[in-house]
């Protein structure tokens, strides 16, 4: 039986920390699916819509990547069950991530005891990265080339320099 894992997130936008975890998780499991949360019911603001986020991830991974990228809504464990995937991969950067991920893993275990959560520690060079950090720097015309792939940098520049971002209301989540 193939070991299949799910790496969920908002990925608004995808950054090098996310991509590193995707590649490392793909090396650990037979199949990795990146599940991009579709905020169809706006519980939090996103800069990029679901199709843009999926497209940026797929482009950053490259056409030859075996990693699947799909949208999802609703409870993560319901989606994992629907996909018949029993492993959730999450990343840890700092201690506050541990607390959040620990509570999430316990809640998911209560809802779906057969699903395991695996946490991967981020590489040291990516510890400071978050979607919030990238959005804030890009929104102030800062240089994000060391944080995101070129296609994401271009999308951020386009969004902040040319598009109306009035529908993008702050504050944003601390954890993404």
N, CA and C atoms as an extended XYZ file, in Angstrom:
528
Properties=species:S:1:pos:R:3:atomname:S:1:resname:S:1:resid:I:1 pbc="F F F"
N         0.842       -1.184        0.000 N   UNK     1
C         0.000        0.000        0.000 CA  UNK     1
C         0.888        1.248        0.000 C   UNK     1
N         0.584        2.163       -0.879 N   UNK     2
C         1.372        3.392       -1.007 CA  UNK     2
C         1.139        4.304        0.191 C   UNK     2
N         2.223        4.917        0.656 N   UNK     3
C         2.116        5.897        1.738 CA  UNK     3
C         1.834        7.256        1.108 C   UNK     3
N         0.600        7.708        1.294 N   UNK     4
C         0.151        8.961        0.688 CA  UNK     4
C        -0.010       10.012        1.779 C   UNK     4
N         0.455       11.227        1.488 N   UNK     5
C         0.390       12.306        2.476 CA  UNK     5
C        -0.231       13.546        1.861 C   UNK     5
N        -0.769       14.363        2.748 N   UNK     6
C        -1.449       15.604        2.378 CA  UNK     6
C        -0.754       16.756        3.091 C   UNK     6
N        -0.349       17.770        2.330 N   UNK     7
C         0.261       18.972        2.912 CA  UNK     7
C        -0.705       20.124        2.657 C   UNK     7
N        -1.492       20.508        3.674 N   UNK     8
C        -2.498       21.553        3.492 CA  UNK     8
C        -1.979       22.932        3.867 C   UNK     8
N        -2.590       23.943        3.290 N   UNK     9
C        -2.257       25.310        3.667 CA  UNK     9
C        -2.989       26.308        2.804 C   UNK     9
N        -2.807       27.554        3.143 N   UNK    10
C        -3.377       28.641        2.353 CA  UNK    10
C        -2.441       29.003        1.205 C   UNK    10
N        -1.149       29.015        1.473 N   UNK    11
C        -0.131       29.296        0.467 CA  UNK    11
C        -0.413       30.622       -0.246 C   UNK    11
N        -0.554       31.667        0.556 N   UNK    12
C        -0.908       32.997        0.034 CA  UNK    12
C         0.179       34.015        0.353 C   UNK    12
N         1.258       34.021       -0.391 N   UNK    13
C         1.616       33.160       -1.518 CA  UNK    13
C         2.540       32.030       -1.075 C   UNK    13
N         2.761       31.098       -1.992 N   UNK    14
C         3.747       30.050       -1.742 CA  UNK    14
C         5.119       30.707       -1.667 C   UNK    14
N         5.950       30.243       -0.739 N   UNK    15
C         7.303       30.776       -0.601 CA  UNK    15
C         8.288       29.609       -0.507 C   UNK    15
N         9.580       29.958       -0.437 N   UNK    16
C        10.608       28.914       -0.440 CA  UNK    16
C        10.501       27.970        0.753 C   UNK    16
N        10.003       28.418        1.884 N   UNK    17
C         9.793       27.530        3.019 CA  UNK    17
C         8.762       26.463        2.705 C   UNK    17
N         7.653       26.869        2.086 N   UNK    18
C         6.630       25.903        1.668 CA  UNK    18
C         7.208       24.902        0.662 C   UNK    18
N         7.900       25.433       -0.338 N   UNK    19
C         8.427       24.571       -1.399 CA  UNK    19
C         9.437       23.567       -0.843 C   UNK    19
N        10.267       24.009        0.086 N   UNK    20
C        11.216       23.108        0.724 CA  UNK    20
C        10.477       21.967        1.431 C   UNK    20
N         9.437       22.298        2.171 N   UNK    21
C         8.671       21.251        2.863 CA  UNK    21
C         7.984       20.317        1.869 C   UNK    21
N         7.499       20.862        0.761 N   UNK    22
C         6.870       20.016       -0.259 CA  UNK    22
C         7.866       19.001       -0.801 C   UNK    22
N         9.053       19.456       -1.158 N   UNK    23
C        10.064       18.552       -1.714 CA  UNK    23
C        10.520       17.516       -0.679 C   UNK    23
N        10.713       17.944        0.542 N   UNK    24
C        11.140       17.014        1.591 CA  UNK    24
C        10.057       15.991        1.907 C   UNK    24
N         8.798       16.421        1.966 N   UNK    25
C         7.696       15.487        2.223 CA  UNK    25
C         7.539       14.518        1.055 C   UNK    25
N         7.706       15.016       -0.165 N   UNK    26
C         7.591       14.148       -1.341 CA  UNK    26
C         8.657       13.054       -1.325 C   UNK    26
N         9.816       13.352       -0.746 N   UNK    27
C        10.883       12.351       -0.641 CA  UNK    27
C        10.582       11.308        0.437 C   UNK    27
N         9.743       11.664        1.410 N   UNK    28
C         9.425       10.752        2.507 CA  UNK    28
C         8.252        9.821        2.207 C   UNK    28
N         7.359       10.264        1.327 N   UNK    29
C         6.137        9.513        1.057 CA  UNK    29
C         6.071        9.126       -0.411 C   UNK    29
N         5.279        8.106       -0.701 N   UNK    30
C         5.135        7.642       -2.081 CA  UNK    30
C         4.385        8.657       -2.934 C   UNK    30
N         3.476        9.381       -2.308 N   UNK    31
C         2.680       10.366       -3.033 CA  UNK    31
C         2.379       11.542       -2.106 C   UNK    31
N         2.558       12.753       -2.611 N   UNK    32
C         2.231       13.943       -1.834 CA  UNK    32
C         1.212       14.765       -2.602 C   UNK    32
N         0.162       15.157       -1.891 N   UNK    33
C        -0.841       16.067       -2.437 CA  UNK    33
C        -0.793       17.344       -1.625 C   UNK    33
N        -0.588       18.458       -2.295 N   UNK    34
C        -0.651       19.767       -1.665 CA  UNK    34
C        -2.099       20.225       -1.766 C   UNK    34
N        -2.713       20.478       -0.626 N   UNK    35
C        -4.119       20.876       -0.570 CA  UNK    35
C        -4.198       22.363       -0.249 C   UNK    35
N        -4.670       23.138       -1.207 N   UNK    36
C        -4.732       24.589       -1.068 CA  UNK    36
C        -6.135       24.957       -0.606 C   UNK    36
N        -6.198       25.600        0.565 N   UNK    37
C        -7.506       25.914        1.140 CA  UNK    37
C        -8.190       27.016        0.347 C   UNK    37
N        -9.405       26.738       -0.094 N   UNK    38
C       -10.216       27.693       -0.845 CA  UNK    38
C       -11.128       28.419        0.133 C   UNK    38
N       -10.863       29.675        0.319 N   UNK    39
C       -11.627       30.481        1.271 CA  UNK    39
C       -12.914       30.984        0.632 C   UNK    39
N       -13.754       30.040        0.188 N   UNK    40
C       -15.011       30.439       -0.438 CA  UNK    40
C       -15.931       31.123        0.567 C   UNK    40
N       -15.820       30.712        1.814 N   UNK    41
C       -16.470       31.446        2.903 CA  UNK    41
C       -15.359       32.222        3.578 C   UNK    41
N       -15.324       33.516        3.424 N   UNK    42
C       -14.142       34.287        3.855 CA  UNK    42
C       -13.941       34.317        5.369 C   UNK    42
N       -13.206       33.310        5.864 N   UNK    43
C       -12.835       33.305        7.277 CA  UNK    43
C       -11.553       34.083        7.489 C   UNK    43
N       -10.831       34.302        6.402 N   UNK    44
C        -9.664       35.164        6.451 CA  UNK    44
C        -9.419       35.736        5.068 C   UNK    44
N        -8.769       36.862        5.024 N   UNK    45
C        -8.494       37.519        3.760 CA  UNK    45
C        -7.321       36.860        3.065 C   UNK    45
N        -7.427       36.769        1.762 N   UNK    46
C        -6.318       36.273        0.964 CA  UNK    46
C        -6.028       37.284       -0.134 C   UNK    46
N        -4.783       37.362       -0.509 N   UNK    47
C        -4.358       38.272       -1.565 CA  UNK    47
C        -4.636       37.674       -2.940 C   UNK    47
N        -4.418       36.371       -3.069 N   UNK    48
C        -4.602       35.689       -4.348 CA  UNK    48
C        -5.757       34.701       -4.249 C   UNK    48
N        -6.544       34.588       -5.320 N   UNK    49
C        -7.654       33.644       -5.290 CA  UNK    49
C        -7.133       32.219       -5.450 C   UNK    49
N        -8.014       31.265       -5.334 N   UNK    50
C        -7.615       29.853       -5.318 CA  UNK    50
C        -6.906       29.444       -6.603 C   UNK    50
N        -7.396       29.880       -7.747 N   UNK    51
C        -6.768       29.497       -9.008 CA  UNK    51
C        -5.370       30.097       -9.141 C   UNK    51
N        -5.198       31.330       -8.684 N   UNK    52
C        -3.879       31.959       -8.732 CA  UNK    52
C        -2.900       31.220       -7.828 C   UNK    52
N        -3.337       30.873       -6.610 N   UNK    53
C        -2.446       30.181       -5.686 CA  UNK    53
C        -2.045       28.810       -6.202 C   UNK    53
N        -3.006       28.066       -6.737 N   UNK    54
C        -2.701       26.746       -7.301 CA  UNK    54
C        -1.747       26.892       -8.481 C   UNK    54
N        -2.005       27.853       -9.348 N   UNK    55
C        -1.144       28.073      -10.505 CA  UNK    55
C         0.278       28.439      -10.114 C   UNK    55
N         0.421       29.295       -9.096 N   UNK    56
C         1.760       29.678       -8.650 CA  UNK    56
C         2.518       28.476       -8.093 C   UNK    56
N         1.838       27.631       -7.328 N   UNK    57
C         2.493       26.445       -6.769 CA  UNK    57
C         2.910       25.501       -7.886 C   UNK    57
N         2.000       25.224       -8.809 N   UNK    58
C         2.321       24.300       -9.904 CA  UNK    58
C         3.488       24.811      -10.737 C   UNK    58
N         3.486       26.114      -11.029 N   UNK    59
C         4.584       26.682      -11.808 CA  UNK    59
C         5.895       26.611      -11.033 C   UNK    59
N         5.854       26.903       -9.740 N   UNK    60
C         7.065       26.858       -8.923 CA  UNK    60
C         7.615       25.432       -8.819 C   UNK    60
N         6.733       24.441       -8.755 N   UNK    61
C         7.169       23.046       -8.672 CA  UNK    61
C         7.706       22.541      -10.001 C   UNK    61
N         7.178       23.047      -11.083 N   UNK    62
C         7.602       22.617      -12.412 CA  UNK    62
C         6.707       21.532      -12.970 C   UNK    62
N         6.666       21.467      -14.285 N   UNK    63
C         5.759       20.548      -14.985 CA  UNK    63
C         6.062       19.079      -14.701 C   UNK    63
N         7.302       18.768      -14.397 N   UNK    64
C         7.699       17.378      -14.183 CA  UNK    64
C         7.489       16.897      -12.743 C   UNK    64
N         7.034       17.768      -11.873 N   UNK    65
C         6.890       17.400      -10.469 CA  UNK    65
C         5.790       16.352      -10.275 C   UNK    65
N         6.065       15.329       -9.479 N   UNK    66
C         5.031       14.334       -9.177 CA  UNK    66
C         4.046       14.808       -8.100 C   UNK    66
N         4.296       15.971       -7.522 N   UNK    67
C         3.451       16.478       -6.444 CA  UNK    67
C         2.141       16.998       -7.033 C   UNK    67
N         1.033       16.509       -6.486 N   UNK    68
C        -0.292       16.969       -6.930 CA  UNK    68
C        -0.671       18.222       -6.150 C   UNK    68
N        -1.376       19.134       -6.801 N   UNK    69
C        -1.842       20.359       -6.147 CA  UNK    69
C        -3.334       20.483       -6.434 C   UNK    69
N        -4.125       20.504       -5.351 N   UNK    70
C        -5.584       20.532       -5.497 CA  UNK    70
C        -6.194       21.512       -4.496 C   UNK    70
N        -7.375       22.052       -4.810 N   UNK    71
C        -8.066       22.908       -3.848 CA  UNK    71
C        -8.873       22.064       -2.871 C   UNK    71
N        -9.173       22.647       -1.698 N   UNK    72
C       -10.122       21.998       -0.794 CA  UNK    72
C       -10.838       23.053        0.037 C   UNK    72
N       -11.997       22.660        0.532 N   UNK    73
C       -12.770       23.495        1.454 CA  UNK    73
C       -13.232       22.597        2.593 C   UNK    73
N       -13.723       23.222        3.634 N   UNK    74
C       -14.265       22.452        4.745 CA  UNK    74
C       -13.199       21.939        5.679 C   UNK    74
N       -13.562       20.933        6.450 N   UNK    75
C       -12.642       20.353        7.425 CA  UNK    75
C       -11.542       19.556        6.731 C   UNK    75
N       -10.325       19.750        7.177 N   UNK    76
C        -9.191       19.054        6.602 CA  UNK    76
C        -9.349       17.541        6.699 C   UNK    76
N        -9.786       17.035        7.843 N   UNK    77
C        -9.909       15.579        7.990 CA  UNK    77
C       -10.984       15.013        7.068 C   UNK    77
N       -12.037       15.777        6.810 N   UNK    78
C       -13.058       15.321        5.854 CA  UNK    78
C       -12.462       15.217        4.460 C   UNK    78
N       -11.648       16.214        4.093 N   UNK    79
C       -10.997       16.185        2.783 CA  UNK    79
C       -10.004       15.025        2.707 C   UNK    79
N        -9.225       14.824        3.756 N   UNK    80
C        -8.266       13.716        3.775 CA  UNK    80
C        -9.005       12.380        3.615 C   UNK    80
N       -10.120       12.216        4.311 N   UNK    81
C       -10.915       10.988        4.172 CA  UNK    81
C       -11.440       10.829        2.747 C   UNK    81
N       -11.920       11.909        2.179 N   UNK    82
C       -12.436       11.882        0.806 CA  UNK    82
C       -11.331       11.451       -0.172 C   UNK    82
N       -10.108       11.925        0.075 N   UNK    83
C        -8.967       11.593       -0.784 CA  UNK    83
C        -8.334       10.243       -0.418 C   UNK    83
N        -8.828        9.631        0.676 N   UNK    84
C        -8.286        8.380        1.203 CA  UNK    84
C        -6.800        8.512        1.542 C   UNK    84
N        -6.476        9.646        2.183 N   UNK    85
C        -5.117        9.922        2.633 CA  UNK    85
C        -5.152        9.964        4.153 C   UNK    85
N        -4.192        9.282        4.789 N   UNK    86
C        -4.214        9.142        6.242 CA  UNK    86
C        -3.027        9.795        6.947 C   UNK    86
N        -2.279       10.611        6.204 N   UNK    87
C        -1.141       11.318        6.790 CA  UNK    87
C        -1.238       12.793        6.408 C   UNK    87
N        -1.175       13.662        7.409 N   UNK    88
C        -1.158       15.109        7.198 CA  UNK    88
C         0.242       15.600        7.547 C   UNK    88
N         0.830       16.355        6.653 N   UNK    89
C         2.158       16.929        6.869 CA  UNK    89
C         2.002       18.410        7.185 C   UNK    89
N         2.671       18.846        8.226 N   UNK    90
C         2.669       20.267        8.597 CA  UNK    90
C         4.093       20.691        8.901 C   UNK    90
N         4.358       21.976        8.763 N   UNK    91
C         5.684       22.505        9.013 CA  UNK    91
C         5.742       23.251       10.336 C   UNK    91
N         6.922       23.222       10.938 N   UNK    92
C         7.166       23.954       12.184 CA  UNK    92
C         8.348       24.890       11.987 C   UNK    92
N         8.143       26.176       12.299 N   UNK    93
C         9.227       27.153       12.197 CA  UNK    93
C         9.721       27.550       13.578 C   UNK    93
N         8.809       27.988       14.405 N   UNK    94
C         9.149       28.527       15.729 CA  UNK    94
C         8.235       27.894       16.768 C   UNK    94
N         8.503       28.180       18.040 N   UNK    95
C         7.763       27.533       19.117 CA  UNK    95
C         6.256       27.797       19.041 C   UNK    95
N         5.860       29.000       18.644 N   UNK    96
C         4.426       29.296       18.546 CA  UNK    96
C         3.745       28.406       17.506 C   UNK    96
N         4.467       28.012       16.461 N   UNK    97
C         3.916       27.060       15.492 CA  UNK    97
C         3.614       25.731       16.167 C   UNK    97
N         4.518       25.292       17.059 N   UNK    98
C         4.320       24.017       17.737 CA  UNK    98
C         3.000       24.015       18.502 C   UNK    98
N         2.737       25.076       19.240 N   UNK    99
C         1.502       25.137       20.023 CA  UNK    99
C         0.274       25.057       19.117 C   UNK    99
N         0.282       25.829       18.046 N   UNK   100
C        -0.841       25.821       17.108 CA  UNK   100
C        -1.002       24.436       16.473 C   UNK   100
N         0.104       23.879       15.989 N   UNK   101
C         0.046       22.587       15.304 CA  UNK   101
C        -0.312       21.454       16.258 C   UNK   101
N         0.144       21.541       17.499 N   UNK   102
C        -0.185       20.534       18.498 CA  UNK   102
C        -1.693       20.499       18.737 C   UNK   102
N        -2.291       21.678       18.926 N   UNK   103
C        -3.750       21.742       19.135 CA  UNK   103
C        -4.505       21.249       17.903 C   UNK   103
N        -4.058       21.636       16.726 N   UNK   104
C        -4.712       21.204       15.490 CA  UNK   104
C        -4.630       19.686       15.327 C   UNK   104
N        -3.447       19.129       15.604 N   UNK   105
C        -3.274       17.680       15.472 CA  UNK   105
C        -4.172       16.934       16.453 C   UNK   105
N        -4.292       17.440       17.681 N   UNK   106
C        -5.172       16.795       18.663 CA  UNK   106
C        -6.634       16.868       18.237 C   UNK   106
N        -7.050       18.010       17.722 N   UNK   107
C        -8.432       18.144       17.244 CA  UNK   107
C        -8.683       17.214       16.066 C   UNK   107
N        -7.737       17.150       15.135 N   UNK   108
C        -7.895       16.258       13.990 CA  UNK   108
C        -7.931       14.801       14.437 C   UNK   108
N        -7.121       14.448       15.424 N   UNK   109
C        -7.099       13.081       15.941 CA  UNK   109
C        -8.440       12.730       16.592 C   UNK   109
N        -9.039       13.701       17.267 N   UNK   110
C       -10.358       13.476       17.881 CA  UNK   110
C       -11.409       13.223       16.796 C   UNK   110
N       -11.330       13.995       15.708 N   UNK   111
C       -12.307       13.878       14.622 CA  UNK   111
C       -12.066       12.662       13.732 C   UNK   111
N       -10.802       12.290       13.572 N   UNK   112
C       -10.446       11.188       12.664 CA  UNK   112
C        -9.242       10.444       13.243 C   UNK   112
N        -9.482        9.496       14.173 N   UNK   113
C        -8.385        8.816       14.871 CA  UNK   113
C        -7.409        8.067       13.965 C   UNK   113
N        -7.832        7.720       12.770 N   UNK   114
C        -6.981        6.958       11.854 CA  UNK   114
C        -6.012        7.845       11.061 C   UNK   114
N        -6.127        9.154       11.184 N   UNK   115
C        -5.248       10.074       10.459 CA  UNK   115
C        -4.124       10.530       11.372 C   UNK   115
N        -2.895       10.397       10.885 N   UNK   116
C        -1.715       10.809       11.637 CA  UNK   116
C        -1.218       12.151       11.116 C   UNK   116
N        -0.643       12.947       12.000 N   UNK   117
C        -0.017       14.203       11.617 CA  UNK   117
C         1.486       14.073       11.789 C   UNK   117
N         2.223       14.460       10.755 N   UNK   118
C         3.679       14.449       10.775 CA  UNK   118
C         4.142       15.894       10.640 C   UNK   118
N         4.966       16.341       11.567 N   UNK   119
C         5.494       17.711       11.523 CA  UNK   119
C         6.944       17.684       11.091 C   UNK   119
N         7.271       18.518       10.115 N   UNK   120
C         8.646       18.665        9.658 CA  UNK   120
C         9.178       20.015       10.101 C   UNK   120
N        10.378       20.011       10.612 N   UNK   121
C        11.022       21.259       11.019 CA  UNK   121
C        11.507       21.981        9.766 C   UNK   121
N        11.292       23.275        9.723 N   UNK   122
C        11.769       24.055        8.596 CA  UNK   122
C        13.288       24.158        8.635 C   UNK   122
N        13.866       24.384        7.483 N   UNK   123
C        15.302       24.654        7.457 CA  UNK   123
C        15.547       26.019        8.083 C   UNK   123
N        16.708       26.159        8.682 N   UNK   124
C        17.034       27.394        9.397 CA  UNK   124
C        16.891       28.635        8.521 C   UNK   124
N        17.283       28.545        7.267 N   UNK   125
C        17.215       29.729        6.404 CA  UNK   125
C        15.786       30.169        6.069 C   UNK   125
N        14.808       29.313        6.383 N   UNK   126
C        13.414       29.655        6.096 CA  UNK   126
C        12.602       29.947        7.354 C   UNK   126
N        13.228       29.939        8.509 N   UNK   127
C        12.485       30.078        9.772 CA  UNK   127
C        11.665       31.367        9.859 C   UNK   127
N        12.123       32.428        9.272 N   UNK   128
C        11.440       33.723        9.371 CA  UNK   128
C        10.309       33.862        8.362 C   UNK   128
N        10.238       32.969        7.388 N   UNK   129
C         9.287       33.127        6.292 CA  UNK   129
C         7.861       32.776        6.687 C   UNK   129
N         6.954       33.598        6.269 N   UNK   130
C         5.525       33.316        6.353 CA  UNK   130
C         4.860       34.080        5.222 C   UNK   130
N         3.672       33.658        4.849 N   UNK   131
C         2.937       34.394        3.829 CA  UNK   131
C         2.713       35.829        4.250 C   UNK   131
N         2.436       36.037        5.533 N   UNK   132
C         2.212       37.389        6.053 CA  UNK   132
C         3.453       38.254        5.854 C   UNK   132
N         4.617       37.728        6.185 N   UNK   133
C         5.862       38.471        6.024 CA  UNK   133
C         6.090       38.831        4.561 C   UNK   133
N         5.919       37.859        3.688 N   UNK   134
C         6.122       38.090        2.255 CA  UNK   134
C         5.144       39.152        1.737 C   UNK   134
N         3.877       39.038        2.105 N   UNK   135
C         2.872       40.017        1.642 CA  UNK   135
C         3.200       41.414        2.141 C   UNK   135
N         3.594       41.524        3.409 N   UNK   136
C         3.892       42.844        3.966 CA  UNK   136
C         5.084       43.483        3.274 C   UNK   136
N         6.137       42.723        3.054 N   UNK   137
C         7.325       43.268        2.399 CA  UNK   137
C         7.004       43.644        0.953 C   UNK   137
N         6.340       42.752        0.245 N   UNK   138
C         5.982       43.037       -1.154 CA  UNK   138
C         5.035       44.233       -1.245 C   UNK   138
N         4.110       44.334       -0.301 N   UNK   139
C         3.156       45.438       -0.301 CA  UNK   139
C         3.802       46.797       -0.081 C   UNK   139
N         4.991       46.775        0.504 N   UNK   140
C         5.741       48.020        0.718 CA  UNK   140
C         6.890       48.147       -0.285 C   UNK   140
N         6.749       47.431       -1.403 N   UNK   141
C         7.712       47.466       -2.507 CA  UNK   141
C         9.096       46.972       -2.110 C   UNK   141
N         9.150       46.064       -1.138 N   UNK   142
C        10.414       45.486       -0.722 CA  UNK   142
C        10.836       44.340       -1.619 C   UNK   142
N        12.074       43.943       -1.510 N   UNK   143
C        12.661       42.896       -2.331 CA  UNK   143
C        12.372       41.523       -1.714 C   UNK   143
N        11.590       40.701       -2.386 N   UNK   144
C        11.235       39.374       -1.884 CA  UNK   144
C        11.870       38.254       -2.712 C   UNK   144
N        12.838       38.596       -3.550 N   UNK   145
C        13.463       37.593       -4.435 CA  UNK   145
C        14.073       36.426       -3.678 C   UNK   145
N        14.583       36.655       -2.479 N   UNK   146
C        15.192       35.561       -1.713 CA  UNK   146
C        14.147       34.731       -0.965 C   UNK   146
N        12.895       35.137       -1.040 N   UNK   147
C        11.834       34.480       -0.268 CA  UNK   147
C        10.871       33.664       -1.121 C   UNK   147
N        10.716       34.055       -2.386 N   UNK   148
C         9.726       33.422       -3.259 CA  UNK   148
C        10.336       33.143       -4.627 C   UNK   148
N         9.789       32.153       -5.343 N   UNK   149
C        10.269       31.903       -6.703 CA  UNK   149
C         9.915       33.075       -7.623 C   UNK   149
N        10.592       33.179       -8.768 N   UNK   150
C        10.373       34.313       -9.673 CA  UNK   150
C         8.920       34.512      -10.098 C   UNK   150
N         8.189       33.429      -10.349 N   UNK   151
C         6.789       33.591      -10.774 CA  UNK   151
C         5.936       34.226       -9.674 C   UNK   151
N         6.249       33.936       -8.421 N   UNK   152
C         5.496       34.510       -7.303 CA  UNK   152
C         5.905       35.966       -7.101 C   UNK   152
N         7.182       36.258       -7.239 N   UNK   153
C         7.639       37.642       -7.145 CA  UNK   153
C         6.917       38.502       -8.185 C   UNK   153
N         6.833       37.988       -9.390 N   UNK   154
C         6.162       38.716      -10.470 CA  UNK   154
C         4.679       38.929      -10.155 C   UNK   154
N         4.020       37.912       -9.629 N   UNK   155
C         2.602       38.030       -9.270 CA  UNK   155
C         2.400       39.060       -8.158 C   UNK   155
N         3.298       39.059       -7.183 N   UNK   156
C         3.205       40.039       -6.096 CA  UNK   156
C         3.407       41.457       -6.616 C   UNK   156
N         4.417       41.646       -7.457 N   UNK   157
C         4.657       42.976       -8.027 CA  UNK   157
C         3.451       43.443       -8.821 C   UNK   157
N         2.902       42.558       -9.603 N   UNK   158
C         1.736       42.908      -10.408 CA  UNK   158
C         0.552       43.283       -9.520 C   UNK   158
N         0.344       42.499       -8.482 N   UNK   159
C        -0.795       42.740       -7.600 CA  UNK   159
C        -0.657       44.064       -6.865 C   UNK   159
N         0.516       44.326       -6.335 N   UNK   160
C         0.683       45.528       -5.527 CA  UNK   160
C         0.964       46.780       -6.345 C   UNK   160
N         1.574       46.632       -7.501 N   UNK   161
C         1.895       47.817       -8.293 CA  UNK   161
C         0.803       48.194       -9.275 C   UNK   161
N         0.048       47.215       -9.752 N   UNK   162
C        -0.883       47.486      -10.841 CA  UNK   162
C        -2.345       47.223      -10.513 C   UNK   162
N        -2.609       46.324       -9.598 N   UNK   163
C        -3.992       45.949       -9.295 CA  UNK   163
C        -4.542       46.745       -8.131 C   UNK   163
N        -5.848       46.764       -8.068 N   UNK   164
C        -6.528       47.366       -6.917 CA  UNK   164
C        -6.542       46.323       -5.805 C   UNK   164
N        -5.883       46.620       -4.697 N   UNK   165
C        -5.841       45.675       -3.575 CA  UNK   165
C        -6.807       46.080       -2.470 C   UNK   165
N        -7.799       46.897       -2.809 N   UNK   166
C        -8.721       47.358       -1.773 CA  UNK   166
C        -9.559       46.227       -1.190 C   UNK   166
N        -9.765       45.148       -1.973 N   UNK   167
C       -10.539       44.024       -1.440 CA  UNK   167
C        -9.707       43.177       -0.489 C   UNK   167
N        -8.420       43.411       -0.471 N   UNK   168
C        -7.508       42.703        0.420 CA  UNK   168
C        -7.450       43.486        1.717 C   UNK   168
N        -8.211       43.050        2.704 N   UNK   169
C        -8.237       43.810        3.954 CA  UNK   169
C        -7.389       43.131        5.001 C   UNK   169
N        -6.661       43.892        5.712 N   UNK   170
C        -5.849       43.400        6.799 CA  UNK   170
C        -6.677       43.433        8.051 C   UNK   170
N        -6.445       42.796        9.118 N   UNK   171
C        -5.272       41.985        9.418 CA  UNK   171
C        -5.368       40.595        8.809 C   UNK   171
N        -4.231       39.971        8.702 N   UNK   172
C        -4.134       38.624        8.191 CA  UNK   172
C        -3.694       37.690        9.300 C   UNK   172
N        -3.827       36.395        9.081 N   UNK   173
C        -3.482       35.454       10.136 CA  UNK   173
C        -1.995       35.473       10.450 C   UNK   173
N        -1.667       35.103       11.664 N   UNK   174
C        -0.280       35.014       12.073 CA  UNK   174
C         0.358       33.739       11.557 C   UNK   174
N        -0.426       32.741       11.244 N   UNK   175
C         0.088       31.412       10.905 CA  UNK   175
C        -0.254       31.058        9.479 C   UNK   175
N         0.669       31.173        8.560 N   UNK   176
C         0.489       30.669        7.206 CA  UNK   176
C         1.827       30.486        6.576 C   UNK   176
